[in-house]
Amino acid sequence: MQKIKDFDKVEASGDFESIEPGAYVAMITSVEDHPDKQYLEIGYDIAEGEHAGMYSDDWGKNNLWAHRFMRSYKDSALGFFKRFINDVEASTPDFKFDFNDARLITCKVGIILQNELTTYNGEDKKHLVVFNTLPADKVRSGDFKMPKVRDKRERRDSYGSATDLDDDGIPF
C-alpha cells in the first residue's frame, strides 16, 4: 500500500449516528432538473429538531445520495408533483412556485423517511428513503402515519433463482 502523507494527523471518524425513520421538517438544499427524463432531483437537510443540520458535515457533502429524492413532472405524475409543490408552499411562508426550480432552494417541506430493504451484490442492505412529503405543520403536530418498511430485497426460490417480492412478500 502507498504511504499516506500526514496519516498521523488524520482524525479518526467517530461512531455514525443514523437518523430514525419518521417525519422531519427538511430544508431543500439543492435542486437539479433533468428535463430529458422530466424530474427534479432534490437534496435536503433536516431543518428542525435534534437532527437539524445532520447532512451539513463532510460526510453529508460527500454522500448526496443519502439525502435526496426525486419528483417527476411527467404527465402521468403531475398530481404527485402538485402535491409536493403544495407541501412546499404550505411549509414556506411567502413562497409561491413559479417554475423557477432554483427558488425551491432554502424552502422547507415535511418529509416522511421510511426504511427500505434492498439487495446489493448479494447482500441485504437497509437505508432510509423519502416515502412522501407533507406540510411542515403536520410534522410538528404529529399528524401523519408512518408507512411499513418497504421490502425490495431479492429472494431465492427453491431452485436458487432470484425472485423479487412485492411489499406483501407475494412473488406474483
C-alpha positions in Angstrom: 0.0 0.0 0.0 1.1 3.5 -0.7 2.1 5.5 2.3 -0.5 8.2 3.1 1.1 11.6 3.6 0.5 13.0 7.2 -1.5 10.0 8.2 -0.7 10.6 11.8 -2.5 13.9 11.6 -5.7 12.4 10.2 -8.6 12.4 12.7 -10.3 9.1 13.0 -14.1 9.1 12.4 -16.4 8.6 15.3 -19.5 6.5 15.5 -22.1 7.4 12.9 -25.5 8.2 14.3 -28.2 7.3 11.8 -31.5 9.1 11.8 -34.5 7.0 12.6 -37.5 6.5 10.3 -40.1 9.2 11.0 -41.3 12.6 9.9 -39.0 15.6 9.8 -39.1 19.2 8.7 -36.5 19.5 5.9 -34.9 22.3 4.1 -34.3 21.9 0.3 -30.5 22.4 -0.2 -30.2 21.6 -3.9 -32.4 21.1 -7.0 -31.2 19.6 -10.3 -33.6 19.5 -13.2 -33.4 16.5 -15.5 -35.6 17.8 -18.4 -34.8 14.8 -20.6 -36.5 12.5 -18.1 -38.8 15.1 -16.6 -37.9 15.1 -12.9 -36.3 17.2 -10.2 -33.5 15.7 -8.1 -33.9 17.4 -4.7 -31.3 17.5 -2.0 -32.3 18.2 1.6 -31.1 18.5 5.1 -33.0 18.2 8.4 -34.1 21.8 9.3 -35.5 21.4 12.8 -35.2 19.4 15.9 -32.3 17.4 17.4 -31.1 16.3 13.9 -31.0 19.8 12.4 -28.1 20.1 10.0 -27.4 16.4 10.1 -26.1 16.3 6.5 -24.1 19.6 6.6 -20.9 17.8 7.7 -18.2 16.4 5.3 -19.9 13.0 5.2 -23.2 14.6 4.0 -21.4 16.8 1.5 -19.7 13.7 0.0 -22.7 11.4 0.1 -25.5 13.3 -1.5 -27.3 10.1 -2.4 -28.1 9.6 1.3 -30.3 12.8 1.5 -32.1 13.4 -1.8 -35.3 12.4 -3.5 -36.8 12.7 -6.9 -40.1 14.3 -8.0 -41.3 13.6 -11.5 -43.2 16.2 -13.5 -44.2 13.8 -16.3 -47.9 14.0 -17.3 -48.5 10.6 -15.5 -47.1 12.0 -12.2 -48.4 15.6 -12.3 -50.8 15.0 -9.3 -47.8 13.8 -7.2 -45.7 16.8 -8.3 -48.5 19.2 -7.5 -48.8 17.7 -4.0 -45.1 18.2 -3.5 -45.4 21.9 -4.6 -48.4 22.4 -2.3 -46.5 20.9 0.6 -43.5 23.3 0.0 -45.8 26.3 -0.3 -47.7 25.3 2.9 -44.3 24.9 4.7 -42.6 28.1 3.5 -44.3 31.4 4.2 -44.5 33.8 1.3 -43.3 31.2 -1.3 -45.2 30.7 -4.4 -43.9 28.3 -7.1 -43.2 30.0 -10.4 -41.5 27.2 -12.3 -38.0 28.6 -11.4 -36.8 25.4 -9.6 -33.8 27.2 -8.2 -36.2 29.2 -6.0 -37.0 25.9 -4.2 -33.6 26.0 -2.5 -33.9 27.1 1.2 -37.7 26.2 1.2 -38.9 23.9 3.9 -41.1 20.9 3.4 -42.1 18.0 5.7 -40.7 14.6 4.7 -41.5 11.1 5.9 -38.5 8.8 5.9 -39.1 5.1 5.8 -36.7 2.1 5.9 -36.2 0.3 2.6 -34.6 -3.1 2.4 -32.7 -4.0 -0.8 -30.2 -6.5 -2.0 -26.9 -5.2 -3.4 -24.3 -7.5 -4.7 -26.0 -10.4 -3.0 -26.0 -8.7 0.4 -29.1 -7.4 2.1 -29.0 -3.6 3.0 -31.2 -1.2 4.9 -31.4 2.5 4.1 -33.8 5.4 4.5 -35.8 6.8 1.6 -38.3 9.7 1.4 -41.7 8.0 1.4 -43.7 11.2 0.9 -43.8 14.9 1.6 -46.3 16.8 3.7 -46.8 20.3 5.1 -44.2 21.0 7.9 -47.0 21.8 10.3 -48.3 18.2 10.1 -44.8 17.0 11.1 -44.7 19.4 14.0 -48.2 18.4 15.2 -47.7 14.6 14.7 -50.5 14.5 12.1 -49.1 11.7 9.9 -49.0 8.0 9.5 -45.8 6.0 9.2 -45.6 3.5 6.4 -44.3 0.0 7.0 -40.8 -1.0 5.9 -40.5 -1.3 2.2 -39.0 -4.7 1.3 -37.3 -4.8 -2.1 -34.9 -7.5 -1.2 -34.1 -10.2 -3.7 -35.3 -13.6 -2.6 -34.2 -17.1 -3.8 -36.8 -19.7 -4.8 -36.3 -23.4 -4.1 -34.3 -23.7 -7.3 -31.8 -20.9 -6.4 -33.3 -18.4 -8.8 -33.7 -14.8 -7.8 -37.2 -13.5 -7.4 -38.3 -10.1 -6.3 -41.1 -9.9 -3.8 -43.6 -7.1 -3.6 -44.3 -5.3 -0.3 -46.5 -8.2 0.9 -44.0 -10.9 0.2 -46.1 -12.4 -2.6 -43.9 -13.1 -5.7 -46.8 -12.8 -8.3 
